[in-house]
C-alpha cells in the first residue's frame, strides 16, 4: 500500500477525523480545497521559501535563527537534488532523451488529467532539470 493510499484509508478517516473537530464532510472539503490550490512547482523548497519572503542567502542570518526547518531543508534539497540528478544521468544524457520518454509523458498526462491527478501545476517535463526537480519534490 502506498503512503498516499494509507493516508486515504487509515490516517484521515481513523485518526484526523477523530481529532480535528470537523465532520467527515468538512474535513474532506478542506483537503480537496487545499489540493485544488496546491502549486506543485512553486512548492519546491527553494522556490517556496523565496515566495514566502525567506531569501536563501540570508537563512543563516540572526533574524532567521529560529527557522531551523528552512536552514536544514535548503541544504537537504540540494543534497537530494544532486543524488537524484546523478541517478537520472545514468539514463538520460540529454533533454531530448527526457522529452522522448513515453512513461514521463504519461506521468505528466495523468497528473494533469481531469480523471487523474487534476494537478495543472504539475510540470510538463521535457528537460533533465524539470525531471530532477519533480522527482526531488
DRENZA-230801 format. One record per residue: x, y, z of N, C-alpha, C, O in turn; residue number from 1; residue in one letter. Coordinates in Angstrom, 1 decimal, padded with zeros to 4 digits. Example, Ala and Ser with C-alpha at 12.3 -4.5 7.8 and 13.67 -1.06 7.14 Angstrom:
// DRENZA-230801
((013.2 -005.7 007.8) (012.3 -004.5 007.8) (013.2 -003.3 007.8) (014.2 -003.3 008.5) 1 'A'),
((012.8 -002.2 007.1) (013.7 -001.1 007.1) (012.9 000.0 007.9) (013.4 001.1 008.0) 2 'S'),
***
This chain:
// DRENZA-230801
((000.9 -001.2 000.0) (000.0 000.0 000.0) (000.9 001.2 000.0) (001.8 001.3 000.8) 1 'X'),
((000.6 002.2 -000.9) (001.4 003.4 -001.0) (001.1 004.3 000.2) (000.1 004.1 000.9) 2 'X'),
((002.0 005.2 000.5) (001.8 006.2 001.5) (000.5 006.9 001.3) (-000.3 007.1 002.3) 3 'X'),
((000.3 007.4 000.1) (-001.0 008.2 -000.1) (-002.2 007.3 000.1) (-003.2 007.8 000.7) 4 'X'),
((-002.2 006.1 -000.4) (-003.3 005.2 -000.2) (-003.5 004.9 001.3) (-004.7 004.9 001.8) 5 'X'),
((-002.5 004.8 002.1) (-002.6 004.5 003.5) (-003.2 005.8 004.2) (-004.0 005.6 005.1) 6 'X'),
((-002.8 006.9 003.8) (-003.4 008.2 004.3) (-004.9 008.2 004.1) (-005.7 008.6 004.9) 7 'X'),
((-005.3 007.9 002.8) (-006.7 007.9 002.5) (-007.5 006.9 003.2) (-008.6 007.1 003.6) 8 'X'),
((-006.9 005.7 003.4) (-007.6 004.6 004.0) (-007.6 004.6 005.6) (-008.6 004.3 006.2) 9 'X'),
((-006.5 005.1 006.2) (-006.3 005.0 007.6) (-006.2 006.3 008.3) (-006.9 006.7 009.2) 10 'X'),
((-005.2 007.1 007.9) (-004.8 008.3 008.6) (-006.0 009.3 008.7) (-006.3 009.7 009.8) 11 'X'),
((-006.5 009.7 007.5) (-007.6 010.7 007.6) (-008.8 010.2 008.2) (-009.3 010.8 009.2) 12 'X'),
((-009.4 009.1 007.8) (-010.7 008.6 008.4) (-010.6 008.2 009.8) (-011.5 008.4 010.6) 13 'X'),
((-009.5 007.5 010.2) (-009.4 006.9 011.5) (-008.7 007.8 012.5) (-008.9 007.6 013.7) 14 'X'),
((-007.9 008.7 012.1) (-007.1 009.5 013.0) (-007.5 011.0 012.9) (-008.0 011.5 013.9) 15 'X'),
((-007.3 011.6 011.8) (-007.5 013.0 011.6) (-009.0 013.4 011.9) (-009.3 014.3 012.7) 16 'X'),
((-009.9 012.6 011.3) (-011.4 012.9 011.5) (-011.8 012.8 013.0) (-012.7 013.5 013.5) 17 'X'),
((-011.1 011.9 013.7) (-011.4 011.7 015.1) (-011.0 012.8 016.0) (-011.5 013.0 017.1) 18 'X'),
((-010.0 013.6 015.6) (-009.4 014.6 016.5) (-009.6 016.1 016.0) (-009.2 017.0 016.8) 19 'X'),
((-010.0 016.3 014.8) (-009.9 017.6 014.3) (-011.1 018.5 014.5) (-011.1 019.7 014.3) 20 'X'),
((-012.2 018.0 015.0) (-013.4 018.8 015.4) (-014.3 019.1 014.2) (-015.3 019.9 014.4) 21 'X'),
((-014.0 018.6 013.1) (-014.9 018.8 011.9) (-015.6 017.5 011.6) (-015.3 016.5 012.0) 22 'X'),
((-016.7 017.7 010.8) (-017.4 016.5 010.3) (-016.5 015.9 009.3) (-015.6 016.5 008.7) 23 'X'),
((-016.8 014.6 008.9) (-016.0 014.0 007.8) (-016.2 014.8 006.5) (-015.2 015.0 005.8) 24 'X'),
((-017.4 015.3 006.2) (-017.6 016.0 005.0) (-016.8 017.3 005.0) (-016.2 017.7 004.0) 25 'X'),
((-016.7 018.0 006.2) (-016.0 019.2 006.3) (-014.5 019.0 006.1) (-013.8 019.7 005.4) 26 'X'),
((-014.0 017.9 006.7) (-012.6 017.5 006.6) (-012.2 017.3 005.1) (-011.2 017.8 004.6) 27 'X'),
((-013.0 016.5 004.5) (-012.7 016.2 003.1) (-012.8 017.4 002.2) (-012.1 017.5 001.2) 28 'X'),
((-013.7 018.3 002.5) (-013.9 019.5 001.7) (-012.7 020.4 001.9) (-012.2 021.0 000.9) 29 'X'),
((-012.1 020.5 003.1) (-010.9 021.3 003.4) (-009.7 020.7 002.6) (-008.9 021.4 002.0) 30 'X'),
((-009.6 019.3 002.7) (-008.5 018.7 002.0) (-008.6 018.9 000.5) (-007.6 019.2 -000.2) 31 'X'),
((-009.8 018.7 -000.1) (-010.0 018.9 -001.5) (-009.7 020.3 -001.9) (-009.0 020.6 -003.0) 32 'X'),
((-010.1 021.3 -001.2) (-009.8 022.7 -001.5) (-008.3 023.0 -001.4) (-007.8 023.7 -002.3) 33 'X'),
((-007.6 022.5 -000.4) (-006.2 022.6 -000.3) (-005.5 022.0 -001.5) (-004.5 022.6 -002.1) 34 'X'),
((-005.9 020.8 -001.9) (-005.4 020.1 -003.1) (-005.5 021.0 -004.3) (-004.6 021.1 -005.2) 35 'X'),
((-006.7 021.5 -004.5) (-007.0 022.3 -005.7) (-006.1 023.5 -005.8) (-005.8 024.0 -006.9) 36 'X'),
((-005.8 024.1 -004.7) (-005.0 025.3 -004.6) (-003.5 025.0 -004.6) (-002.7 025.9 -004.9) 37 'X'),
((-003.1 023.8 -004.4) (-001.7 023.5 -004.3) (-001.0 023.7 -005.6) (-001.4 023.3 -006.7) 38 'X'),
((000.2 024.3 -005.5) (001.0 024.6 -006.7) (002.3 023.7 -006.6) (003.1 024.0 -005.7) 39 'X'),
((002.4 022.7 -007.4) (003.5 021.7 -007.3) (004.8 022.4 -007.4) (005.7 022.3 -006.6) 40 'X'),
((005.0 023.1 -008.5) (006.4 023.7 -008.8) (006.7 024.8 -007.9) (007.9 025.0 -007.5) 41 'X'),
((005.8 025.6 -007.5) (006.2 026.7 -006.6) (006.3 026.2 -005.1) (006.6 027.0 -004.2) 42 'X'),
((006.1 024.9 -004.9) (006.3 024.4 -003.6) (007.7 023.7 -003.5) (008.0 023.1 -002.4) 43 'X'),
((008.5 023.7 -004.5) (009.8 023.2 -004.4) (010.5 024.0 -003.3) (010.3 025.2 -003.2) 44 'X'),
((011.3 023.4 -002.4) (011.8 024.0 -001.2) (012.4 025.4 -001.5) (012.0 026.4 -000.9) 45 'X'),
((013.4 025.5 -002.4) (014.0 026.9 -002.6) (012.9 027.9 -003.1) (012.9 029.0 -002.7) 46 'X'),
((012.1 027.5 -004.1) (011.1 028.4 -004.6) (010.1 028.8 -003.6) (009.7 029.9 -003.5) 47 'X'),
((009.6 027.8 -002.8) (008.6 028.1 -001.8) (009.1 029.0 -000.7) (008.4 029.9 -000.3) 48 'X'),
((010.4 028.9 -000.3) (010.9 029.8 000.7) (011.0 031.2 000.1) (010.7 032.2 000.8) 49 'X'),
((011.6 031.3 -001.1) (011.7 032.7 -001.7) (010.3 033.3 -001.9) (010.1 034.5 -001.6) 50 'X'),
((009.3 032.5 -002.3) (008.0 033.0 -002.5) (007.4 033.6 -001.2) (006.6 034.5 -001.2) 51 'X'),
((007.7 032.9 -000.1) (007.2 033.3 001.2) (008.1 034.4 001.9) (007.8 034.7 003.1) 52 'X'),
((009.1 034.9 001.2) (009.9 036.0 001.7) (011.1 035.6 002.5) (011.6 036.4 003.3) 53 'X'),
((011.6 034.4 002.3) (012.8 034.0 003.0) (014.0 033.9 002.0) (014.1 032.9 001.3) 54 'X'),
((014.8 034.9 001.9) (015.9 034.9 001.0) (016.9 033.8 001.3) (017.4 033.8 002.5) 55 'X'),
((017.2 032.9 000.4) (018.0 031.7 000.7) (019.4 032.1 001.2) (020.0 031.5 002.1) 56 'X'),
((020.0 033.2 000.7) (021.3 033.6 001.0) (021.4 034.2 002.5) (022.4 034.4 003.0) 57 'X'),
((020.2 034.5 003.0) (020.2 035.1 004.4) (019.7 034.2 005.5) (019.5 034.6 006.6) 58 'X'),
((019.5 032.9 005.2) (018.9 032.0 006.1) (019.7 031.8 007.4) (019.2 031.4 008.4) 59 'X'),
((021.0 032.0 007.2) (021.9 031.8 008.4) (022.1 033.1 009.2) (022.8 033.2 010.2) 60 'X'),
((021.4 034.2 008.7) (021.5 035.5 009.5) (020.7 035.4 010.8) (019.8 034.5 010.9) 61 'X'),
((021.0 036.2 011.7) (020.4 036.2 013.1) (018.9 036.3 013.0) (018.2 035.6 013.8) 62 'X'),
((018.4 037.0 012.1) (016.9 037.2 012.0) (016.2 035.9 011.8) (015.0 035.8 012.1) 63 'X'),
((016.8 034.9 011.2) (016.2 033.6 010.9) (016.7 032.5 011.8) (016.5 031.3 011.5) 64 'X'),
((017.3 032.9 013.0) (018.0 031.8 013.8) (017.0 030.8 014.4) (017.4 029.7 014.7) 65 'X'),
((015.7 031.2 014.5) (014.7 030.2 015.0) (014.0 029.4 013.8) (013.1 028.7 014.1) 66 'X'),
((014.5 029.6 012.6) (013.8 028.9 011.5) (014.7 027.8 011.0) (015.2 027.8 009.9) 67 'X'),
((014.9 026.8 011.9) (015.8 025.7 011.6) (015.3 024.9 010.5) (016.1 024.3 009.7) 68 'X'),
((014.0 024.8 010.3) (013.4 024.0 009.2) (014.0 024.5 007.8) (014.5 023.7 007.1) 69 'X'),
((013.9 025.7 007.6) (014.4 026.3 006.3) (015.9 026.1 006.2) (016.5 025.7 005.2) 70 'X'),
((016.6 026.4 007.3) (018.1 026.3 007.3) (018.5 024.9 007.1) (019.6 024.6 006.5) 71 'X'),
((017.8 023.9 007.5) (018.1 022.5 007.2) (017.6 022.0 005.9) (018.3 021.2 005.2) 72 'X'),
((016.4 022.4 005.5) (015.8 021.9 004.3) (016.5 022.4 003.0) (016.5 021.6 002.0) 73 'X'),
((017.0 023.6 003.0) (017.7 024.1 001.8) (018.9 023.2 001.4) (019.0 022.7 000.3) 74 'X'),
((019.8 023.0 002.4) (020.9 022.1 002.0) (020.5 020.6 001.7) (021.0 020.0 000.9) 75 'X'),
((019.4 020.2 002.4) (018.9 018.8 002.2) (018.4 018.7 000.8) (018.6 017.7 000.1) 76 'X'),
((017.6 019.8 000.3) (017.1 019.8 -001.1) (018.2 019.6 -002.0) (018.2 018.9 -003.0) 77 'X'),
((019.3 020.4 -001.8) (020.5 020.3 -002.7) (021.2 019.0 -002.7) (021.6 018.5 -003.8) 78 'X'),
((021.3 018.4 -001.6) (021.9 017.0 -001.5) (021.0 016.0 -002.2) (021.5 015.2 -003.0) 79 'X'),
((019.7 016.0 -002.0) (018.8 015.1 -002.7) (018.8 015.4 -004.2) (018.8 014.5 -005.0) 80 'X'),
((018.8 016.7 -004.5) (018.8 017.1 -005.9) (020.1 016.5 -006.6) (020.0 016.0 -007.7) 81 'X'),
((021.2 016.7 -006.0) (022.5 016.1 -006.6) (022.4 014.6 -006.7) (022.8 014.1 -007.7) 82 'X'),
((021.9 013.9 -005.7) (021.8 012.5 -005.8) (020.8 012.1 -006.9) (021.2 011.2 -007.8) 83 'X'),
((019.6 012.6 -006.9) (018.7 012.3 -008.0) (019.2 012.6 -009.4) (019.1 011.8 -010.3) 84 'X'),
((019.9 013.7 -009.5) (020.5 014.1 -010.8) (021.5 013.1 -011.2) (021.6 012.8 -012.4) 85 'X'),
((022.3 012.6 -010.3) (023.4 011.7 -010.7) (022.7 010.3 -011.1) (023.3 009.7 -012.0) 86 'X'),
((021.6 009.9 -010.4) (021.0 008.7 -010.8) (020.3 008.8 -012.2) (020.4 008.0 -013.0) 87 'X'),
((019.6 009.9 -012.4) (018.9 010.2 -013.7) (019.9 010.3 -014.8) (019.6 009.9 -015.9) 88 'X'),
((021.1 010.8 -014.5) (022.2 010.9 -015.5) (022.6 009.6 -016.1) (023.2 009.5 -017.2) 89 'X'),
((022.4 008.5 -015.4) (022.7 007.2 -015.9) (021.8 006.8 -017.0) (022.1 005.9 -017.8) 90 'X'),
((020.6 007.4 -017.1) (019.6 007.0 -018.1) (019.4 008.1 -019.1) (019.3 007.8 -020.3) 91 'X'),
((019.3 009.4 -018.7) (019.1 010.5 -019.5) (020.3 011.3 -019.7) (020.8 011.9 -018.8) 92 'X'),
((020.8 011.3 -021.0) (022.0 012.1 -021.3) (021.7 013.5 -021.8) (022.6 014.4 -021.6) 93 'X'),
((020.5 013.7 -022.4) (020.2 015.0 -022.9) (018.7 015.3 -022.6) (018.0 014.4 -022.2) 94 'X'),
((018.4 016.5 -022.7) (017.0 016.9 -022.5) (016.1 016.2 -023.6) (014.9 015.9 -023.3) 95 'X'),
((016.6 016.0 -024.7) (015.8 015.3 -025.8) (015.5 013.9 -025.3) (014.4 013.4 -025.6) 96 'X'),
((016.3 013.2 -024.5) (016.0 011.9 -024.0) (014.8 011.9 -023.1) (014.0 011.1 -023.1) 97 'X'),
((014.8 013.0 -022.3) (013.6 013.2 -021.3) (012.4 013.5 -022.1) (011.3 012.9 -021.9) 98 'X'),
((012.5 014.4 -023.1) (011.3 014.8 -023.9) (010.7 013.6 -024.7) (009.5 013.5 -024.9) 99 'X'),
((011.6 012.6 -025.0) (011.1 011.5 -025.8) (010.6 010.3 -025.0) (010.1 009.3 -025.5) 100 'X'),
((010.8 010.4 -023.7) (010.4 009.3 -022.8) (008.9 009.2 -022.6) (008.3 010.1 -022.0) 101 'X'),
((008.3 008.1 -023.1) (006.8 008.0 -023.1) (006.3 007.8 -021.6) (005.2 008.4 -021.3) 102 'X'),
((007.0 007.1 -020.7) (006.5 007.0 -019.4) (006.4 008.3 -018.7) (005.5 008.6 -017.9) 103 'X'),
((007.4 009.2 -018.9) (007.4 010.5 -018.3) (006.2 011.3 -018.9) (005.5 012.0 -018.1) 104 'X'),
((006.0 011.2 -020.2) (004.9 011.9 -020.8) (003.6 011.4 -020.2) (002.6 012.2 -020.0) 105 'X'),
((003.5 010.1 -020.0) (002.2 009.5 -019.4) (002.0 010.0 -018.0) (000.9 010.3 -017.6) 106 'X'),
((003.1 010.1 -017.2) (003.1 010.6 -015.9) (002.5 012.0 -015.8) (001.6 012.3 -015.1) 107 'X'),
((003.0 012.8 -016.7) (002.6 014.2 -016.7) (001.1 014.3 -017.1) (000.3 015.0 -016.6) 108 'X'),
((000.8 013.5 -018.2) (-000.6 013.5 -018.6) (-001.6 013.0 -017.5) (-002.7 013.6 -017.4) 109 'X'),
((-001.2 012.0 -016.8) (-002.0 011.5 -015.7) (-002.2 012.6 -014.6) (-003.3 012.8 -014.0) 110 'X'),
((-001.1 013.3 -014.3) (-001.1 014.3 -013.3) (-002.0 015.5 -013.7) (-002.7 016.1 -012.8) 111 'X'),
((-002.1 015.8 -015.0) (-002.9 016.9 -015.5) (-004.3 016.5 -015.7) (-005.2 017.3 -015.8) 112 'X'),
((-004.6 015.2 -015.9) (-005.9 014.7 -016.4) (-007.0 015.1 -015.4) (-006.8 015.0 -014.2) 113 'X'),
((-008.2 015.4 -015.9) (-009.3 015.6 -015.1) (-009.9 014.3 -014.4) (-010.6 014.4 -013.5) 114 'X'),
((-009.4 013.2 -015.0) (-009.8 011.9 -014.3) (-008.6 011.3 -013.6) (-008.7 010.2 -013.1) 115 'X'),
((-007.5 012.0 -013.5) (-006.3 011.5 -012.9) (-006.0 012.5 -011.7) (-006.8 012.7 -010.8) 116 'X'),
((-004.8 013.0 -011.7) (-004.3 013.8 -010.6) (-004.9 015.2 -010.5) (-005.0 015.8 -009.4) 117 'X'),
((-005.5 015.7 -011.6) (-006.1 017.0 -011.6) (-005.2 018.1 -011.1) (-005.7 019.0 -010.4) 118 'X'),
((-003.9 018.0 -011.3) (-003.0 019.0 -010.8) (-002.3 019.7 -012.0) (-001.3 019.3 -012.5) 119 'X'),
((-003.0 020.8 -012.4) (-002.5 021.5 -013.5) (-001.1 022.2 -013.3) (-000.4 022.6 -014.2) 120 'X'),
((-000.8 022.4 -012.0) (000.5 023.0 -011.7) (001.7 022.0 -011.8) (002.9 022.4 -011.7) 121 'X'),
((001.4 020.7 -012.0) (002.4 019.7 -012.2) (003.2 020.1 -013.5) (002.5 020.4 -014.5) 122 'X'),
((004.5 020.0 -013.5) (005.2 020.5 -014.7) (005.0 019.6 -015.9) (004.7 018.4 -015.8) 123 'X'),
((005.1 020.2 -017.1) (005.2 019.4 -018.4) (006.7 019.1 -018.5) (007.5 020.0 -018.9) 124 'X'),
((007.1 018.0 -018.1) (008.5 017.6 -018.0) (009.1 017.3 -019.4) (008.7 016.4 -020.1) 125 'X'),
((010.1 018.1 -019.8) (010.8 017.9 -021.0) (012.3 018.1 -020.9) (013.0 017.9 -021.9) 126 'X'),
((012.8 018.4 -019.7) (014.2 018.6 -019.5) (014.7 017.7 -018.3) (013.9 017.3 -017.5) 127 'X'),
((016.0 017.5 -018.3) (016.6 016.8 -017.2) (016.3 017.6 -015.9) (016.0 017.0 -014.8) 128 'X'),
((016.5 018.8 -015.9) (016.3 019.7 -014.7) (014.8 019.6 -014.2) (014.6 019.5 -013.0) 129 'X'),
((013.9 019.7 -015.1) (012.5 019.6 -014.7) (012.2 018.2 -014.1) (011.4 018.1 -013.1) 130 'X'),
((012.7 017.2 -014.7) (012.5 015.8 -014.2) (013.1 015.7 -012.8) (012.5 015.2 -011.9) 131 'X'),
((014.4 016.2 -012.7) (015.1 016.1 -011.4) (014.3 016.8 -010.3) (014.0 016.3 -009.2) 132 'X'),
((013.8 018.0 -010.6) (013.0 018.8 -009.6) (011.7 018.1 -009.2) (011.4 018.0 -008.0) 133 'X'),
((011.0 017.5 -010.2) (009.8 016.8 -009.9) (010.0 015.6 -009.0) (009.3 015.3 -008.1) 134 'X'),
((011.1 014.8 -009.3) (011.4 013.7 -008.5) (011.9 014.1 -007.1) (011.5 013.4 -006.2) 135 'X'),
((012.6 015.1 -007.0) (013.1 015.5 -005.7) (011.8 016.0 -004.9) (011.7 015.7 -003.7) 136 'X'),
((010.9 016.7 -005.5) (009.7 017.1 -004.8) (008.9 015.9 -004.3) (007.9 016.1 -003.7) 137 'X'),
***
